Amino acid sequence: LILNEIGLRASLSRLQAAIAPLARAVFPAEGRSLDDHHSFVVSYKPTEDRGLDMHTDDSDVTLNVCLGSDSFEASGLTFCGDMGSADHRLRSYKYAHRLGR
């Protein structure tokens, strides 16, 4: 579900403006100018989205937010090495979402 297509562009632009100072602090070059956003929701259910394949975001800065409940499981997030390098899939960091974090 692409959120800009259901009338949430203005709200998400305000969210982008709110996180812009953090993006600039953490990623000085990439975060200096956040000029657009592509926001979507993945709903992991057997009858809907069963998973999201490995992919590369076409963005300079990405914000991932887990909207699951305290009994929510899965939705792991894996960061791989530099795209294009020979070993980019050999190096990775797996992040597990936790309530309140």
C-alpha positions as CSV (number, residue, x, y, z in Angstrom):
1,L,0.0,0.0,0.0
2,I,1.6,3.2,-1.2
3,L,0.7,5.9,1.4
4,N,1.1,8.9,-0.9
5,E,-1.6,7.4,-3.2
6,I,-4.2,7.3,-0.4
7,G,-3.9,11.0,0.7
8,L,-1.1,10.8,3.2
9,R,1.6,12.8,1.2
10,A,1.2,16.0,3.3
11,S,1.4,14.1,6.6
12,L,4.4,12.2,5.5
13,S,6.1,15.4,4.3
14,R,5.6,16.8,7.8
15,L,7.2,13.6,9.2
16,Q,10.1,14.0,6.8
17,A,10.6,17.6,7.9
18,A,10.6,16.5,11.6
19,I,13.3,13.8,11.0
20,A,15.4,16.0,8.7
21,P,17.6,17.3,11.5
22,L,18.4,13.8,12.7
23,A,19.1,12.7,9.1
24,R,21.5,15.6,8.7
25,A,23.3,14.8,12.0
26,V,23.7,11.1,11.2
27,F,24.2,11.3,7.5
28,P,25.7,14.8,6.8
29,A,26.1,14.4,3.0
30,E,23.1,12.2,2.2
31,G,20.7,13.9,4.7
32,R,21.5,17.5,3.9
33,S,18.5,17.7,1.5
34,L,15.5,15.4,1.9
35,D,13.5,16.4,-1.2
36,D,11.0,13.6,-1.6
37,H,9.7,10.4,0.0
38,H,8.2,7.1,-1.1
39,S,6.2,5.6,1.8
40,F,4.5,2.3,1.9
41,V,3.1,-0.3,4.3
42,V,3.8,-4.0,4.2
43,S,1.2,-6.1,5.9
44,Y,2.6,-9.5,6.7
45,K,-0.3,-12.0,6.7
46,P,-0.7,-15.4,5.0
47,T,-3.3,-13.9,2.6
48,E,-1.4,-10.6,2.0
49,D,2.3,-9.9,2.0
50,R,4.2,-13.1,3.0
51,G,7.6,-11.4,2.9
52,L,9.7,-8.7,1.2
53,D,12.5,-9.9,-1.0
54,M,16.0,-8.7,-0.6
55,H,16.2,-5.3,-2.4
56,T,18.1,-2.0,-2.4
57,D,16.2,1.2,-1.5
58,D,16.5,3.9,-4.2
59,S,17.1,6.6,-1.5
60,D,19.8,8.3,0.3
61,V,18.2,7.9,3.7
62,T,15.6,5.2,4.7
63,L,13.4,5.2,7.8
64,N,11.9,1.9,8.8
65,V,9.1,1.8,11.4
66,C,7.5,-1.3,12.8
67,L,3.8,-0.8,13.5
68,G,3.4,-4.3,15.1
69,S,1.9,-5.0,18.5
70,D,3.7,-6.4,21.5
71,S,2.9,-9.9,20.3
72,F,4.2,-9.2,16.8
73,E,6.8,-11.6,15.5
74,A,9.1,-11.5,12.5
75,S,9.6,-8.4,10.3
76,G,13.4,-8.7,10.7
77,L,15.4,-6.1,8.9
78,T,18.8,-7.1,7.4
79,F,21.4,-4.7,6.2
80,C,24.0,-6.0,3.8
81,G,27.4,-4.7,2.8
82,D,28.1,-2.2,0.0
83,M,25.9,-2.9,-3.0
84,G,28.1,-3.8,-6.0
85,S,31.0,-5.2,-3.9
86,A,31.8,-8.8,-4.4
87,D,31.0,-9.7,-0.8
88,H,28.0,-7.5,-0.2
89,R,25.7,-10.5,0.7
90,L,28.4,-12.1,2.8
91,R,28.4,-9.2,5.3
92,S,25.2,-8.4,7.1
93,Y,23.6,-7.0,10.2
94,K,20.2,-8.3,11.3
95,Y,18.0,-6.0,13.3
96,A,15.0,-7.3,15.3
97,H,12.2,-4.9,16.0
98,R,11.3,-4.6,19.7
99,L,8.4,-2.7,21.3
100,G,9.4,0.7,22.5
101,R,12.8,0.7,20.7
